[in-house]
């Protein structure tokens, strides 16, 4: 795609956000043009007034003369002239002020409507993006794209681009008036315009890479802050505050230095721009004075001309700056459309809703997150409906990957096996339906910054208080919650930092139980509770789950040993399968891990007795 094609694509990508607010921007632009028209009248009134009072009268037959004559007869024109001129200036300025007000009001409505539309669509789109996309993109960078880059786009589309149109209108209008007053002086003024605009374009094109580098550095800084705040408990637990401060300082120093460098460039730009503007103003004043002395223009013409020229100076400089900022806005548009172009997760037409309280089967499943790095290798097993199935394996053995595939967070490629529920390929079941019917508790559960009761009830619409307490009781967290001063109304800190690890896991279990799903997955979700609480929770779950299919993942064999069937994974392959007794009899991996854990428990118990 060529450069023009890419520009048109960017425009189409962004234009969709103008729906519902574009008419406000048009009204703002129209009001701004009317403001420019009324502002253009003031120098003409001054021009006519000066020429009338000095007796030169070269502009006396113009439109201002005609308007004044409508209010005062020729005999009264001289005596009341200054009052009428002052009133005319006041009326012109008042009209300009009124239209400026409406321009700003319409611009605010259009700008904020555009911004709201963009944020809404971005947020909704991100919510529908696949889990795999989120895994490849940093949260801090996504936030940066949705805040800073969106604001840059808003400023350009709703402010700077509108300003370009208004400036072009102003230049054309003022230059037309100036040419009607004196062609030679207008040509001199016109000669400076391409110089100033070209200088701005050249300068900003040279520093656009510095703007991009600074913007990306801000994204890195945001990502670092987000990461640190998310992992604040880990930082405090390991006493890594100074280390994290040093890492932040490095990124902050780089960010600050980049913007200092941009500031130096901008200082050169504004300094040189002031020189060019001053040189142009001086040239116009000298040439205009000469033309006035030679009688080629009146004093009123010179004053009006200088006024128009001064009014053009700042907009022309801004025009070059805004045009150059297109590259910066283009970068931000690319960064935002990167998110918008990502394919949303959608159900295919053939996908349907099926009963989920059925047997689950993995048939010769192969899976890899990255090419040439297999995670699951020819994994096959069946989980009978209503049974408890346990998975044991070391770190990286593929335990969580099995859960991700079952929940359709990832899908198998063609020829990489099949996953079925009740004999139906999981690819033919709607993703939303699968996730609605699979309750899941992760090892690191996420809790919202809301009350404990709201965190538990979030999985169900219109929950009853007795249902919340019932779920909390099964998860053995009801008593702990009631010990808080505000009970279930206790606010949970961001990501649950006000709760212990075990309490967070139990609140997450209670939340999952509210879902009353036919399939329940506990992905190492009892790792942070003590053995006694573990036993209580499992006993309560066994009594309350009824016919639900339960999948337990844990490193703790005491959590898994009562399961109907246990699978041992080793480097992505099924190493062993059977009941607790069968696996002990095999004398394999499971048996060795069991012996090690039992010996450790015995030593801990002996150590505890010795201490007493």
C-alpha positions in Angstrom: 0.0 0.0 0.0 1.4 3.4 -1.0 1.7 6.4 1.3 -1.6 8.0 0.1 -3.4 4.7 0.6 -2.1 4.3 4.1 -3.2 7.9 4.9 -6.7 7.2 3.6 -6.8 4.0 5.7 -5.8 5.9 8.8 -8.5 8.5 8.1 -11.2 5.8 7.6 -10.0 4.1 10.8 -10.5 7.3 12.8 -13.5 8.7 11.0 -15.8 6.0 12.4 -15.3 7.6 15.9 -16.9 10.9 14.6 -20.3 9.4 14.3 -22.6 11.3 16.6 -20.1 14.2 17.2 -19.0 15.2 13.7 -21.7 17.7 13.2 -20.6 19.6 16.4 -17.1 19.9 14.8 -18.6 21.3 11.6 -20.6 23.8 13.6 -17.5 24.7 15.6 -15.6 25.3 12.4 -18.4 27.4 10.9 -18.6 29.6 14.1 -14.8 29.9 14.0 -14.9 31.2 10.4 -17.5 33.7 11.4 -15.3 34.8 14.2 -12.5 35.4 11.6 -14.8 37.4 9.4 -15.8 39.8 12.3 -12.2 40.1 13.4 -11.3 41.1 9.8 -13.7 44.0 10.1 -11.9 45.8 12.9 -8.8 46.8 10.9 -11.1 48.1 8.2 -12.9 50.3 10.6 -9.6 51.6 12.0 -8.4 52.1 8.4 -11.4 54.2 7.5 -11.3 56.1 10.7 -7.7 57.1 10.4 -8.1 58.1 6.7 -11.2 60.1 7.5 -9.6 62.0 10.3 -6.4 62.7 8.4 -8.3 63.7 5.3 -6.6 61.2 3.0 -9.9 59.5 2.3 -8.4 56.9 0.0 -10.7 54.3 1.5 -13.7 56.6 2.1 -15.7 55.1 -0.7 -15.6 51.6 0.7 -18.2 49.5 2.5 -17.4 51.1 5.9 -18.3 54.5 4.5 -21.5 53.1 3.1 -22.5 51.6 6.4 -21.6 54.7 8.4 -23.7 56.9 6.1 -26.8 54.8 6.8 -26.6 55.9 10.5 -25.5 59.6 10.2 -26.3 62.2 7.5 -23.3 63.8 5.8 -23.6 66.9 7.9 -23.4 65.0 11.2 -20.8 62.4 10.1 -17.8 64.5 11.3 -19.0 65.4 14.7 -20.2 62.0 15.8 -17.6 60.0 13.8 -15.5 58.7 16.6 -18.5 57.6 18.6 -19.8 55.7 15.6 -16.4 54.2 14.9 -16.0 53.1 18.5 -19.5 51.6 18.5 -18.7 49.7 15.2 -15.5 48.2 16.7 -17.4 47.2 19.9 -20.2 45.5 17.8 -17.6 43.7 15.6 -15.7 42.5 18.7 -18.9 41.5 20.4 -20.0 39.4 17.4 -16.6 37.8 17.2 -16.7 37.0 20.9 -20.2 35.5 20.6 -19.1 33.2 17.8 -15.9 32.3 19.6 -18.1 31.2 22.5 -20.2 29.0 20.3 -17.1 27.7 18.5 -15.6 26.6 21.8 -18.9 25.1 23.0 -19.4 23.1 19.9 -15.7 22.1 19.8 -15.9 20.8 23.4 -19.0 18.8 22.6 -17.6 17.4 19.4 -14.1 16.7 20.9 -15.4 15.0 24.0 -17.9 13.0 22.0 -15.2 11.8 19.7 -13.0 10.9 22.7 -15.8 9.1 24.4 -16.6 7.1 21.3 -13.0 6.1 20.8 -12.6 5.0 24.4 -15.8 3.1 24.4 -15.0 1.2 21.2 -11.4 0.5 22.3 -12.6 -0.8 25.7 -15.3 -3.0 24.2 -12.9 -4.3 21.6 -10.2 -5.1 24.1 -12.8 -7.0 26.1 -13.4 -9.3 23.1 -9.8 -9.9 22.2 -8.5 -13.4 22.6 -6.6 -14.5 25.7 -3.6 -15.2 23.5 -3.5 -11.5 22.4 -3.4 -10.3 26.0 -0.6 -12.7 26.7 1.6 -11.1 24.0 1.0 -7.5 24.9 2.0 -5.7 28.0 -0.7 -4.1 30.1 1.2 -0.9 30.6 1.6 -0.4 26.9 -2.1 -1.1 26.2 -3.0 1.5 28.8 -0.6 4.0 27.2 -2.2 3.4 23.8 -5.7 3.9 25.3 -4.8 7.1 27.1 -1.9 9.1 25.8 -2.2 8.1 22.2 -6.0 8.6 22.2 -5.5 12.1 23.6 -2.9 12.9 20.9 -5.4 11.8 18.2 -8.2 13.8 19.8 -6.1 16.9 19.9 -5.1 16.5 16.3 -8.5 15.6 14.8 -10.6 17.9 17.0 -8.3 20.8 17.5 -5.3 20.9 15.3 -7.0 19.7 12.1 -9.9 22.1 12.6 -7.3 24.8 13.3 -5.6 24.0 9.9 -8.8 24.6 8.1 -9.5 27.8 10.0 -6.0 29.1 9.4 -6.2 28.4 5.6 -9.5 30.3 5.6 -7.9 33.1 7.6 -4.9 33.3 5.3 -7.0 33.3 2.1 -9.4 36.0 3.5 -6.7 38.3 4.9 -4.5 38.0 1.9 -7.4 38.8 -0.4 -8.1 42.0 1.7 -4.4 42.9 1.7 -4.1 42.5 -2.0 -7.1 44.7 -2.5 -5.2 47.4 -0.4 -1.7 47.1 -1.9 -0.5 44.4 -4.3 3.3 45.1 -3.9 3.2 45.0 -0.2 1.0 41.9 -0.3 3.5 40.1 -2.5 6.3 40.9 0.0 4.1 39.5 2.9 3.1 36.5 0.8 6.8 35.7 0.1 7.4 35.0 3.8 4.6 32.5 4.2 6.1 29.5 2.4 9.4 30.2 4.2 7.8 30.1 7.6 5.6 27.1 6.8 8.5 25.3 5.1 10.8 25.9 8.0 8.2 24.4 10.4 7.6 21.4 8.2 11.3 20.7 7.9 12.0 21.2 11.6 9.2 18.9 12.8 10.0 16.2 10.3 13.5 16.1 11.7 12.3 15.7 15.3 9.4 13.4 14.7 11.6 10.4 15.5 12.5 12.1 18.9 8.8 12.5 19.6 8.2 8.8 18.8 11.1 7.7 21.0 9.9 9.9 23.9 6.3 8.5 23.5 7.6 4.9 23.6 9.7 5.7 26.6 6.6 7.0 28.4 4.9 3.6 27.5 7.8 1.8 29.1 7.6 4.0 32.2 3.8 3.4 32.5 4.3 -0.4 32.1 7.0 -0.3 34.9 4.7 1.6 37.3 1.8 -0.8 36.5 4.0 -3.8 37.0 5.4 -2.6 40.3 2.0 -1.6 41.7 0.6 -5.0 40.7 3.4 -6.9 42.4 3.7 -4.6 45.4 3.3 -7.6 47.8 6.2 -9.4 46.2 8.3 -6.3 46.3 7.7 -5.8 50.0 8.0 -9.5 50.9 11.5 -9.7 49.4 12.6 -6.3 50.5 13.2 -5.2 46.9 12.0 -1.6 47.3 15.4 0.0 46.5 16.0 -2.3 43.5 12.6 -1.4 42.1 13.3 2.3 42.8 16.6 2.1 40.9 14.9 0.4 37.9 12.2 3.1 37.9 14.8 5.8 38.2 16.6 4.5 35.1 13.4 4.5 33.0 12.3 7.9 34.4 15.8 9.4 33.7 15.6 8.2 30.1 12.1 9.5 29.7 13.1 12.9 31.2 16.3 13.2 29.1 14.4 12.4 25.9 11.9 15.2 26.6 14.7 17.6 27.6 16.2 16.9 24.2 12.9 17.5 22.5 12.7 20.7 24.6 16.1 21.9 23.2 14.9 21.3 19.7 11.7 23.2 20.4 13.7 26.1 21.8 15.7 26.3 18.6 12.4 26.2 16.6 10.7 28.9 18.5 13.8 31.1 18.6 14.4 30.9 14.9 10.6 31.3 14.3 10.6 34.5 16.3 13.5 35.8 14.2 11.7 35.0 10.9 8.5 36.6 12.2 10.3 39.7 13.4 12.2 40.0 10.1 8.9 39.8 8.2 7.2 42.4 10.3 10.2 44.7 10.0 10.2 44.3 6.2 6.5 45.0 5.9 6.7 48.1 8.2 9.7 49.6 6.3 8.3 48.8 2.8 4.8 50.1 3.9 6.3 53.3 5.3 8.1 53.9 2.0 4.9 53.2 0.0 2.9 55.6 2.3 5.5 58.4 1.9 5.4 57.9 -1.9 1.6 58.2 -1.8 1.0 54.6 -3.0 -1.1 53.9 0.1 -2.7 55.9 2.9 -1.8 55.9 6.6 -5.0 54.0 7.3 -4.0 51.4 4.7 -0.6 51.0 6.4 -2.1 50.6 9.9 -4.7 48.0 8.7 -2.1 46.2 6.6 0.3 45.9 9.6 -2.6 44.7 11.7 -3.6 42.0 9.2 0.1 40.9 8.8 0.5 40.7 12.6 -2.7 38.6 12.8 -1.3 36.2 10.3 2.1 35.7 12.0 1.0 33.2 14.7 -1.5 31.2 12.7 1.1 30.7 9.9 3.7 29.4 12.4 1.0 27.2 13.9 0.1 25.9 10.4 3.6 24.5 9.9 3.7 23.1 13.4 0.3 21.4 13.0 1.1 20.0 9.6 4.3 18.6 11.0 2.5 17.1 14.0 0.6 14.9 11.5 3.6 12.5 11.8 3.2 12.4 15.5 -0.6 11.9 15.2 0.0 9.3 12.6 2.2 7.3 15.0 -0.5 7.4 17.6 -3.2 6.4 15.1 -1.0 3.4 14.1 -0.6 2.4 17.8 -4.4 2.6 18.4 -5.4 0.9 15.2 -2.9 -1.9 16.2 -5.4 -2.7 18.9 -8.5 -2.1 16.7 -7.2 -4.3 13.9 -6.6 -7.3 16.2 -9.2 -10.0 15.5 -12.0 -10.2 18.1 -12.8 -13.6 19.5 -16.1 -14.7 17.9 -18.2 -17.8 17.8 -18.4 -19.5 14.4 -21.9 -20.0 12.9 -21.8 -23.8 13.5 -20.9 -23.4 17.2 -23.7 -24.3 19.6 -24.7 -24.8 23.2 -24.6 -28.4 24.5 -25.0 -30.1 27.9 -21.8 -29.7 29.8 -22.4 -32.3 32.5 -20.9 -35.0 30.2 -17.6 -36.9 29.9 -14.6 -34.8 29.0 -12.0 -36.4 26.6 -8.6 -35.3 25.4 -7.6 -37.4 22.3 -3.9 -37.3 21.2 -3.6 -33.6 22.0 -0.5 -31.7 20.9 0.0 -28.0 21.7 2.7 -25.4 21.7 2.4 -21.7 22.6 5.4 -21.0 20.3 6.7 -23.0 17.3 9.2 -25.7 18.1 8.4 -25.4 21.9 5.8 -28.1 22.6 4.0 -28.0 25.9 1.7 -31.0 25.4 2.8 -34.1 23.5 0.2 -36.7 22.6 -1.9 -36.3 25.7 -5.0 -38.5 26.0 -7.4 -39.1 28.9 -11.1 -39.2 29.8 -12.8 -37.6 32.7 -16.2 -39.3 33.5 -19.0 -36.8 34.2 -19.5 -36.2 37.9 -16.1 -37.6 38.9 -13.1 -36.0 40.5 -10.0 -35.9 38.3 -6.6 -34.9 39.6 -3.5 -33.7 37.7 0.0 -33.8 39.2 3.2 -32.5 37.5 6.2 -30.3 37.8 6.4 -26.7 36.7 6.1 -26.5 33.0 4.6 -29.9 32.6 1.5 -28.6 31.0 -1.1 -28.8 33.8 -2.5 -25.3 33.4 -2.3 -25.6 29.6 -4.8 -28.4 29.8 -7.2 -26.1 31.7 -6.6 -23.3 29.2 -7.5 -25.6 26.3 -10.6 -26.9 28.1 -11.8 -23.3 28.7 -11.1 -22.4 25.1 -8.7 -19.7 26.0 -6.6 -21.3 23.3 -7.8 -23.6 20.5 -6.0 -26.6 19.0 -4.6 -26.3 15.5 -5.8 -28.7 12.8 -4.2 -32.1 13.1 -3.2 -31.6 16.8 -5.8 -33.8 18.3 -9.3 -33.2 19.7 -11.0 -32.2 22.9 -14.6 -33.3 23.3 -17.4 -32.8 25.9 -20.2 -35.4 25.6 -18.7 -36.5 22.3 -18.9 -33.0 20.8 -15.7 -31.4 19.6 -15.1 -28.4 21.9 -14.5 -26.3 18.8 -18.2 -26.7 18.0 -19.3 -25.3 21.3 -19.7 -21.6 21.8 -16.8 -20.1 23.8 -19.1 -18.1 26.1 -21.1 -21.2 26.8 -18.0 -23.2 27.7 -16.7 -20.5 30.1 -20.1 -20.0 31.6 -20.3 -23.7 32.5 -16.7 -24.1 33.7 -16.0 -22.6 37.1 -12.3 -21.9 37.6 -10.1 -20.9 40.5 -6.5 -20.1 39.7 -3.4 -20.2 41.9 -3.2 -16.4 41.8 -6.8 -15.3 41.9 -7.7 -11.8 40.8 -9.9 -9.8 43.2 -11.5 -6.5 42.3 -11.1 -3.4 44.4 -14.6 -3.8 45.8 -16.2 -5.3 48.9 -15.7 -8.9 49.8 -19.4 -9.6 49.2 -19.2 -8.0 45.8 -16.2 -10.0 44.8 -18.0 -13.3 45.8 -21.2 -12.4 44.1 -19.7 -11.1 40.8 -20.4 -14.4 39.0 -24.1 -14.2 39.5 -26.8 -11.6 38.8 -29.0 -10.5 41.7 -27.4 -12.8 44.3 -29.0 -13.3 47.7 -27.0 -12.6 50.9 -27.6 -16.2 52.1 -26.2 -17.5 48.9 -23.0 -15.5 49.4 -22.6 -16.7 52.9 -23.3 -20.3 51.9 -20.6 -20.2 49.3 -18.2 -18.5 51.7 -19.0 -21.2 54.3 -18.1 -24.0 51.9 -14.9 -22.2 51.1 -14.1 -22.0 54.8 -13.8 -18.2 54.7 -17.1 -17.1 56.3 -15.6 -17.0 59.8 -12.6 -15.0 58.7 -14.8 -12.5 56.9 -17.0 -12.0 59.9 -13.9 -11.1 62.0 -13.4 -8.0 59.8 -15.0 -4.9 61.3 -17.3 -4.4 58.3 -17.7 -8.1 57.5 -18.8 -8.7 53.9 -18.8 -5.0 53.3 -15.0 -4.8 53.9 -13.3 -3.2 51.0 -10.7 -5.3 49.3 -7.5 -3.5 48.3 -6.4 -3.5 44.6 -5.8 -7.1 43.5 -6.8 -8.2 47.1 -3.7 -6.9 48.9 -5.7 -6.4 52.1 -6.2 -10.2 52.3 -3.8 -13.0 53.0 -2.9 -15.4 50.2 -5.1 -18.1 51.7 -8.0 -15.7 52.2 -7.8 -14.6 48.6 -7.9 -18.1 47.3 -10.9 -19.0 49.5 -12.8 -15.9 48.4 -12.1 -16.9 44.8 -13.4 -20.4 45.5 -16.5 -18.9 47.1 -16.9 -16.7 44.0 -16.6 -19.8 41.7 -19.1 -21.8 43.8 -21.7 -19.0 43.2 -21.5 -19.9 39.5 -22.9 -23.4 40.2 -21.1 -24.7 37.1 -21.3 -28.4 36.0 -17.4 -28.4 35.6 -15.2 -27.0 38.4 -11.5 -26.5 38.0 -9.1 -25.9 41.0 -5.8 -24.9 39.5 -3.5 -25.2 42.5 -6.0 -23.0 44.2 -5.4 -24.5 47.7 -1.6 -23.9 47.7 -1.8 -20.9 50.1 -3.9 -22.6 52.8 -2.7 -24.8 55.6 -3.2 -28.6 55.4 -6.0 -28.6 58.0 -8.0 -25.9 56.1 -7.3 -27.8 52.9 -9.0 -30.9 54.3 -12.0 -28.9 55.6 -12.5 -27.2 52.2 -12.2 -30.4 50.2 -14.7 -32.1 52.6 -17.2 -29.2 52.2 -16.7 -29.2 48.5 -17.3 -32.9 48.2 -20.5 -32.6 50.1 -21.8 -29.6 48.2 -20.7 -30.1 44.6 -23.2 -32.9 43.9 -22.8 -34.1 40.3 -20.3 -31.6 39.2 -17.2 -32.8 37.4 -14.1 -31.6 39.4 -10.6 -31.1 38.1 -7.9 -30.7 40.8 -4.4 -29.5 40.0 -2.0 -29.4 42.8 1.6 -30.1 43.9 0.2 -31.4 47.2 -0.6 -35.1 47.0 -2.8 -34.9 50.1 -5.1 -32.6 48.0 -5.2 -35.1 45.1 -5.2 -38.5 46.8 -8.9 -38.9 47.2 -9.7 -38.2 43.5 -11.3 -40.9 41.5 -8.4 -40.8 39.0 -5.0 -39.1 39.1 -2.9 -38.3 36.0 0.8 -37.5 36.3 2.3 -35.3 33.7 6.0 -35.2 32.9 7.4 -32.8 30.2 4.1 -32.6 28.5 3.4 -36.3 28.3 1.1 -38.6 30.4 3.6 -40.5 32.6 1.2 -42.3 34.9 -2.6 -42.7 35.4 -4.6 -44.4 38.1 -6.0 -44.2 41.6 -3.9 -43.2 44.5 -3.4 -46.8 45.5 -2.6 -47.9 42.0 0.0 -45.2 41.5 1.7 -46.0 44.8 1.9 -49.7 43.8 3.6 -48.7 40.5 6.5 -47.2 42.3 6.9 -44.4 39.7 7.0 -40.6 39.8 3.8 -40.4 42.0 5.1 -42.8 44.5 8.5 -41.0 44.8 6.8 -37.6 45.3 4.4 -39.1 47.9 7.3 -40.5 49.9 9.2 -37.2 49.8 6.2 -35.2 50.9 5.2 -37.6 53.7 8.8 -37.6 55.0 8.8 -33.8 55.0 5.5 -33.7 56.8 6.9 -36.2 59.4 10.0 -34.2 59.9 8.0 -31.0 60.3 5.8 -32.7 62.9 8.8 -34.0 64.8 10.4 -30.6 64.7 7.2 -29.0 66.0 7.1 -31.5 69.0 10.7 -30.9 69.8 10.1 -27.2 69.9 7.4 -27.7 72.4 
